[in-house]
Amino acid sequence: MNLTRQAGAAAEYSDKLGKYLIVYVVILAIAGLQFVIAYQRIDVSAMLFRMLLLAIVEAVLAVVFFMHLGSENRTFVTWVAIVTIFVFAALQYSWTDSNRMERLSPPANNVGASQ
């Protein structure tokens, strides 16, 4: 990716439009493939694996090309990846409590306590 920088100015991306159109068509094809997989009669775990794999590929293409993360400094990209993984991991923390609240069961530390 050609990247020209001016002093104090934002980066200018001078890639050809054809590259972005190809990536866009590939993303559309992946979305169509997800639609086909959704209507196949396969095991739930196999469908989940295939859909998740296609979604990851689709997201990586979008981030690398349309958000221009592929032309950024590797240190910056590494920190973005670390922060993203941390945020996703932090979001997983509340699942167990929401499951408990949905079942209307008391918290684990109150089980057996006198009322």
GROMACS elastic network, one bead per residue, 0.5 to 0.9 nm:
[ bonds ]
;  ai    aj funct       b0    kb
    1    13     6  0.75115   500
    1    14     6  0.75498   500
    1    15     6  0.62740   500
    1    68     6  0.89411   500
    1    70     6  0.80164   500
    1    71     6  0.62295   500
    2    12     6  0.85345   500
    2    13     6  0.63413   500
    2    14     6  0.57549   500
    2    15     6  0.63994   500
    2    71     6  0.81705   500
    3    11     6  0.66354   500
    3    12     6  0.60856   500
    3    13     6  0.53958   500
    3    14     6  0.66644   500
    3    15     6  0.85959   500
    3    71     6  0.74673   500
    4    11     6  0.61591   500
    4    12     6  0.56572   500
    4    13     6  0.70334   500
    4    14     6  0.79053   500
    5     8     6  0.83391   500
    5     9     6  0.68120   500
    5    10     6  0.68717   500
    5    11     6  0.51332   500
    5    12     6  0.65922   500
    6     9     6  0.52164   500
    6    10     6  0.72755   500
    6    11     6  0.73575   500
    6    12     6  0.86134   500
    7    10     6  0.85539   500
    9    12     6  0.86752   500
   13    68     6  0.83606   500
   15    18     6  0.85041   500
   15    19     6  0.73893   500
   15    20     6  0.83695   500
   16    19     6  0.58554   500
   16    20     6  0.73945   500
   17    20     6  0.53729   500
   17    21     6  0.63032   500
   17    22     6  0.87714   500
   18    21     6  0.50119   500
   18    22     6  0.61435   500
   18    23     6  0.86349   500
   19    22     6  0.52213   500
   19    23     6  0.63264   500
   19    24     6  0.86202   500
   19    65     6  0.88406   500
   20    23     6  0.50642   500
   20    24     6  0.60225   500
   20    25     6  0.85888   500
   20    65     6  0.71786   500
   20    66     6  0.75711   500
   21    25     6  0.61395   500
   21    26     6  0.85649   500
   22    25     6  0.51313   500
   22    26     6  0.61823   500
   22    27     6  0.86433   500
   23    26     6  0.50276   500
   23    27     6  0.61819   500
   23    28     6  0.86187   500
   23    61     6  0.71634   500
   23    62     6  0.80653   500
   23    65     6  0.76374   500
   23    66     6  0.88565   500
   24    27     6  0.51015   500
   24    28     6  0.62235   500
   24    29     6  0.86154   500
   24    61     6  0.89130   500
   24    62     6  0.83882   500
   25    29     6  0.61054   500
   25    30     6  0.86161   500
   26    30     6  0.61995   500
   26    31     6  0.86298   500
   26    58     6  0.84740   500
   26    61     6  0.88780   500
   27    30     6  0.50541   500
   27    31     6  0.62462   500
   27    32     6  0.86682   500
   27    57     6  0.87509   500
   27    58     6  0.58548   500
   27    59     6  0.88196   500
   27    61     6  0.75563   500
   27    62     6  0.79072   500
   28    31     6  0.50238   500
   28    32     6  0.62443   500
   28    33     6  0.86113   500
   29    33     6  0.61249   500
   29    34     6  0.86227   500
   30    34     6  0.62032   500
   30    35     6  0.86782   500
   30    54     6  0.66593   500
   30    55     6  0.81928   500
   30    57     6  0.85117   500
   30    58     6  0.68791   500
   31    34     6  0.50625   500
   31    35     6  0.64326   500
   31    36     6  0.88569   500
   31    54     6  0.82471   500
   31    55     6  0.84413   500
   31    58     6  0.81426   500
   32    35     6  0.50133   500
   32    36     6  0.63904   500
   32    37     6  0.87287   500
   33    36     6  0.50135   500
   33    37     6  0.61726   500
   33    38     6  0.85498   500
   33    54     6  0.83852   500
   34    37     6  0.50361   500
   34    38     6  0.60813   500
   34    39     6  0.88888   500
   34    50     6  0.82815   500
   34    51     6  0.62483   500
   34    54     6  0.72087   500
   34    55     6  0.84029   500
   35    38     6  0.51125   500
   35    39     6  0.67607   500
   36    39     6  0.55181   500
   36    40     6  0.66409   500
   37    40     6  0.52038   500
   37    41     6  0.84751   500
   37    42     6  0.85514   500
   37    47     6  0.69816   500
   37    50     6  0.78250   500
   37    51     6  0.75094   500
   38    41     6  0.82811   500
   38    47     6  0.73412   500
   38    51     6  0.81875   500
   39    42     6  0.87533   500
   40    47     6  0.84195   500
   41    44     6  0.89456   500
   41    47     6  0.89364   500
   42    45     6  0.84504   500
   42    46     6  0.66632   500
   42    47     6  0.64175   500
   43    46     6  0.52876   500
   43    47     6  0.62145   500
   43    48     6  0.86270   500
   44    47     6  0.50638   500
   44    48     6  0.60345   500
   44    49     6  0.85654   500
   45    48     6  0.50375   500
   45    49     6  0.61313   500
   45    50     6  0.86256   500
   46    49     6  0.51524   500
   46    50     6  0.61937   500
   46    51     6  0.85471   500
   47    50     6  0.51859   500
   47    51     6  0.59856   500
   47    52     6  0.83599   500
   48    51     6  0.52199   500
   48    52     6  0.59034   500
   48    53     6  0.84046   500
   49    52     6  0.52191   500
   49    53     6  0.60555   500
   49    54     6  0.86280   500
   50    53     6  0.51477   500
   50    54     6  0.61942   500
   50    55     6  0.85357   500
   51    54     6  0.51815   500
   51    55     6  0.60256   500
   51    56     6  0.85812   500
   52    55     6  0.50171   500
   52    56     6  0.61298   500
   52    57     6  0.86534   500
   53    56     6  0.52175   500
   53    57     6  0.63401   500
   53    58     6  0.86341   500
   54    57     6  0.51246   500
   54    58     6  0.60599   500
   54    59     6  0.85530   500
   55    58     6  0.50045   500
   55    59     6  0.60440   500
   55    60     6  0.85378   500
   56    59     6  0.51059   500
   56    60     6  0.60902   500
   56    61     6  0.85994   500
   57    60     6  0.51886   500
   57    61     6  0.62351   500
   57    62     6  0.86706   500
   58    61     6  0.52798   500
   58    62     6  0.62901   500
   58    63     6  0.87182   500
   59    62     6  0.50986   500
   59    63     6  0.60924   500
   59    64     6  0.84910   500
   60    63     6  0.51611   500
   60    64     6  0.59255   500
   60    65     6  0.83843   500
   61    64     6  0.52918   500
   61    65     6  0.59590   500
   61    66     6  0.77316   500
   62    65     6  0.55590   500
   62    66     6  0.52327   500
   62    67     6  0.67523   500
   62    68     6  0.87721   500
   63    66     6  0.57677   500
   63    68     6  0.67645   500
   63    69     6  0.60941   500
   63    70     6  0.78776   500
   64    67     6  0.59830   500
   64    68     6  0.53875   500
   64    71     6  0.79390   500
   65    69     6  0.68231   500
   65    70     6  0.65354   500
   65    71     6  0.86556   500
   66    69     6  0.79689   500
   67    70     6  0.81700   500
   68    71     6  0.57664   500
   68    72     6  0.70636   500
   69    72     6  0.52746   500
   69    73     6  0.84356   500
   69    77     6  0.68866   500
   70    73     6  0.84293   500
   70    74     6  0.87111   500
   70    77     6  0.82246   500
   71    74     6  0.86152   500
   72    75     6  0.84973   500
   72    76     6  0.69062   500
   72    77     6  0.67044   500
   73    76     6  0.53548   500
   73    77     6  0.63903   500
   73    78     6  0.87383   500
   74    77     6  0.50043   500
   74    78     6  0.60167   500
   74    79     6  0.86032   500
   75    78     6  0.50778   500
   75    79     6  0.62883   500
   75    80     6  0.86536   500
   76    79     6  0.51904   500
   76    80     6  0.61887   500
   76    81     6  0.86517   500
   77    80     6  0.50369   500
   77    81     6  0.61849   500
   77    82     6  0.86558   500
   78    81     6  0.51215   500
   78    82     6  0.62080   500
   78    83     6  0.86715   500
   79    82     6  0.50052   500
   79    83     6  0.60719   500
   79    84     6  0.84111   500
   80    83     6  0.52635   500
   80    84     6  0.60521   500
   80    85     6  0.85989   500
   81    84     6  0.51003   500
   81    85     6  0.61347   500
   81    86     6  0.85540   500
   82    85     6  0.52178   500
   82    86     6  0.61537   500
   82    87     6  0.86783   500
   83    87     6  0.61581   500
   83    88     6  0.86463   500
   84    87     6  0.51272   500
   84    88     6  0.62225   500
   84    89     6  0.85502   500
   85    88     6  0.51314   500
   85    89     6  0.60766   500
   85    90     6  0.85548   500
   86    89     6  0.50443   500
   86    90     6  0.60876   500
   86    91     6  0.86197   500
   87    90     6  0.50206   500
   87    91     6  0.62061   500
   87    92     6  0.88202   500
   88    91     6  0.51085   500
   88    92     6  0.65821   500
   89    92     6  0.52635   500
   89    93     6  0.70497   500
   90    93     6  0.54501   500
   90    94     6  0.80267   500
   91    94     6  0.64119   500
   91    95     6  0.78681   500
   92    95     6  0.57173   500
   92    96     6  0.83069   500
   93    96     6  0.70630   500
   93    97     6  0.81444   500
   94    97     6  0.54247   500
   94    98     6  0.62094   500
   94    99     6  0.86632   500
   95    98     6  0.52023   500
   95    99     6  0.61327   500
   95   100     6  0.86460   500
   96    99     6  0.51499   500
   96   100     6  0.62947   500
   96   101     6  0.87259   500
   97   100     6  0.50135   500
   97   101     6  0.61496   500
   97   102     6  0.85890   500
   97   107     6  0.83619   500
   98   102     6  0.60715   500
   98   103     6  0.86697   500
   99   102     6  0.51553   500
   99   103     6  0.64611   500
   99   104     6  0.87186   500
  100   103     6  0.52933   500
  100   104     6  0.62586   500
  100   105     6  0.57049   500
  100   106     6  0.74919   500
  100   107     6  0.75172   500
  101   105     6  0.63110   500
  101   106     6  0.78585   500
  101   107     6  0.86108   500
  102   105     6  0.78791   500
  105   108     6  0.87050   500
  106   109     6  0.82625   500
  106   110     6  0.64997   500
  106   111     6  0.68407   500
  107   110     6  0.56230   500
  107   111     6  0.69420   500
  108   111     6  0.55613   500
  109   112     6  0.83662   500
  109   113     6  0.81981   500
  110   113     6  0.53936   500
  110   114     6  0.86935   500
  111   114     6  0.88667   500
